[in-house]
Amino acid sequence: MLFREKSATLLRTVFLAGTMVMASSILLTGAAAYADPVLSPVDQGWVARVQDSMNAVTTMKGRFEQVAPDGQRTTGTVWLARPGRMRFEYDKPSPLLLVANEGKVVFRDTQLDQTTEIPLERTPLGLLLSEHVSLSGDVTVTNFQRQNGTLQISAVRTAAPGEGTLVMLLSEQPLNLQGWTVIDAQGRQTRVELSDVKRGVKVSDSLFALPREN
């Protein structure tokens, strides 16, 4: 039972999922994070461009480096196919695999022969995998920064901000997602950096088969 609780916590903090980024500041979730930010018209224009750019991506493959809340680093390959599908395949000797599909996120540890799943909609990763990425309405942008050629956008689910904050980092020219940070309700951060990203690639449906217990 203790392992399952820890696995569920990891699922909530991962992404991508998560996803895919390096937040330079520590943001809090809950009521403070939900406070409606005051965005300038220029900032609102950038947020709209980011939304359009993310919606233009239907498939993706790349490498990732994940930094867990305890500082442990792992690497692997990530595939994305919107809507709703993502696979994080960790490099050996890691026994971990994370797959999002069928409205759920499934975390598999082959070494311990343990599988844990939670609804995709309850994770910040769901913001990246929705059929239409929207940074308004069901999603609230809680912070926006633009500096040194990078954009940083923090977002929460409007109806449940306490479930976590997704902080996306994008390059300005060209406008591409570089990674993300997921911050859970306790303020713990899991960072994911992307590299060697290829968009519009063919991906096999078999990649997103949900792992099962033996």
N, C-alpha and C positions, 0 to 999 in steps of 0.2 A: 504493500500500500504506500509506503514511504517513497519507493522508487517511482510509482505512478504519479504521485504528487509532484516530485521533482521533474519528471518528464513533462507533465502538463505545464509547469512553470517555464521550462525550456521552450516548449512549443509557442507559448505566448510571447516570449522574448525574442524568438528567432527573427526574423526578417526582417521573404522573401521571406518564413517564409521566410524570413524575410527573410532582401532584399535588399535590395538589394541594395546607411551611408554615414558618412562620417560626420557626426554632429560635433561641433566645436564647443557647444555649450550644453549644460545639463538642464533639461526641461522637466517640469513636474507635470504629472497627470492629475486628473480629478478636477475640482471646481476651478482652481487657478488656471489650469491649462485650457479650460473651456471658455475663459473670458474672451469675448469677441474682440479681435485685434483691430486696430485702426490701420487699414492699408491705404496708401496713397493711390491715386489713379494709375500712376506708373507701376506700382507694385501689383495692382489688380490686373494690369495688362500682362505682366510677366507670369502671374499665376495662370491666366487664361492660356498663354502660350505653352506653358508646361503641360497643362491639361490636354491641349490639342496634340502636343508631341507624344505624350504617353498613350493617347488613344490611337495614334498612328502605328504603334508597335503591337503586332499580333503574335509574333514568335521571336524568341531570342535564345542564344546560347552563349555562355561565357564562363570564365573562371571566377571564383570568389575566395576571399579570405574572411573568415568570421572570427571576431574577438568576443568571447563570452564575458559575462559580468565579472568573472573571477580572473580575467586577463588571459585565459587559455586561448591559443590561436589554432584554428583548423582551416584547411583548404579543401577545395573540391570543384566540381563542375555543376553549373546551374542551367536548367532549361526552363523556359517560360512559354506557355501557349494560352493566350487569353481567348475567351474568358475562363477563369477558374482553375487553371492547371499550372503547376510548378513542381520542379524536382530539384532537390539539393542532394547530390551524391558526394559524400565526403571521401577524400582520398584515404587509402589504406595507410596505416593499420586501423584507422577509425572504423568502428562497427556501425556507424550511424547512417541513417537514410531518412530524409524527410520528403514527403510527397503531398501535394495539394491537388485534390480532384473530388468530383462528386459532392461538392459543398462541404468538404471536411479537410483537415490537415492531419496526416498520419505520420507519427514519429516511430521509427523502428530501430531498436538496438539489438543486433544479431548476437552480440557477445552474451548479453543477459537474456536473450530470447524474450524480449518485452516489446509490446506494441501499444502505443497510446494514441488516441485520436480525440480531436475537439472540433467543433463546427468552425468552418472557415470564417463565417461572419463574425465570430467572436475574437478574431485575431486582427491586428493591424495589417497583416499581409493581405487580407481581403480587399484593402483599398487599392492595391496594385493589380488585382486579378479580376476586378469586376468587369462586366461586359462593356460598360461605359464608365471610364474613370471620370469622376466628377469631384472637383475640389470645392463644392458648395452643396447646400441642401443637407443630404445625409452625412456629409463630411464637413467639418469646420477647420479652416486653416487657422492655427493658433499663433503662428509666427512666420515671418518672411524676412530673409536677409539676402542681399546681393553685394558681393565684394570680391575683389581680386579674380574676376572672371568666373565665379561660382555662384550658384543659387542654392539657398537652403530653405526648404519649406517644411514646416511642422504641421501635422494634421491629426485629428482624432475623429472618431465616430460621434456625430452630434448627439445621438440618443444614449451613448454609453462612453463618455470620455474617460472614465476611470479604468476602462479595459486596456488602455495603452496609447502611447503616442508614436506615430510613425514620422521620422525625420528624414526627408529625402534630400540628397545632395546631387546637383546637376551641374554640368559644365555649361557655360553660357554660349560659347561658340566652338563647335556646334552645340545645340541644345540636346544633351544626352544625359540619361540617368547614370550616375557613377557609383551609386550605392545608397545605403540607408542605415539608420539606427532605429531599433525598436526599444522603447522605454516602457517597462511594465509599471503596474500600479505602485510598486515599492520603490520606483526610481532606478531600478537596475537596467543597465544598457547592454544590448547585444548589437555590435556593429558589423556590417557586411560591406566589404569593398569589392567592386566589380573590375575585371580586367579582361582583355581580349574578347570584348563583346561583339557578337555578330547578330545582326537583326534581320528578320525576314527569312530565316533559315527553315529548311524542312525539318520537322521533328516527328518522330514516330509516336503514335498513340500509346505504344507499349511502355514508353518511358514513364507514363503517368498512371500505370497500374498500381493500385494501392497495396502497400506491403501488408502481408498477413502473418499471424503467428503460425509457427510450424505445428 
